């Protein structure tokens, strides 16, 4: 029993170090982040209003030219700032890391739409 607990602890410790987050500013795996952003886009039900690519509400084309990263974050966190009364306020709902991945995905979508 004790041995088993020891194994669990060892396992947990190793897992913990592997999962350590990269310090901000490190690029990491961009494709992976975009893929995660795509999952988040569905998890937070963005697609229920915007469709798969923003074809229903709004327009995601060239988002990178229309919003800086911090503007886009502010928009998603509080659409009321942009006089959007329909979209839910996501402040406190989506954490910072997820928001970054989501934004990468939106930019990625927008690039695809521009050509
Ligand atoms: C309840 C419906 C609804 C949901 C859910 C929703 N949105 Fe929106 N969103 C809107 C509406 C309506 C607009 C404004 C469209 C317009 O101005 O033409 C908008 C606008 C936007 C814009 C700005 C588009 C532009 O061209 O300026 C972005 C970016 C955006 N939403 C992202 C998201 C993301 C990311 C999520 C999920 C986290 C989300 N939205 C969830 C309804 C929604």
Boltz pocket constraint, residues with backbone or C-beta under 6 A from the ligand:
constraints:
  - pocket:
      binder: B
      contacts: [[A, 40], [A, 41], [A, 44], [A, 45], [A, 46], [A, 47], [A, 48], [A, 49], [A, 50], [A, 57], [A, 58], [A, 59], [A, 60], [A, 72], [A, 75], [A, 76], [A, 84], [A, 86], [A, 87], [A, 88], [A, 90], [A, 102], [A, 106]]
      max_distance: 6.0
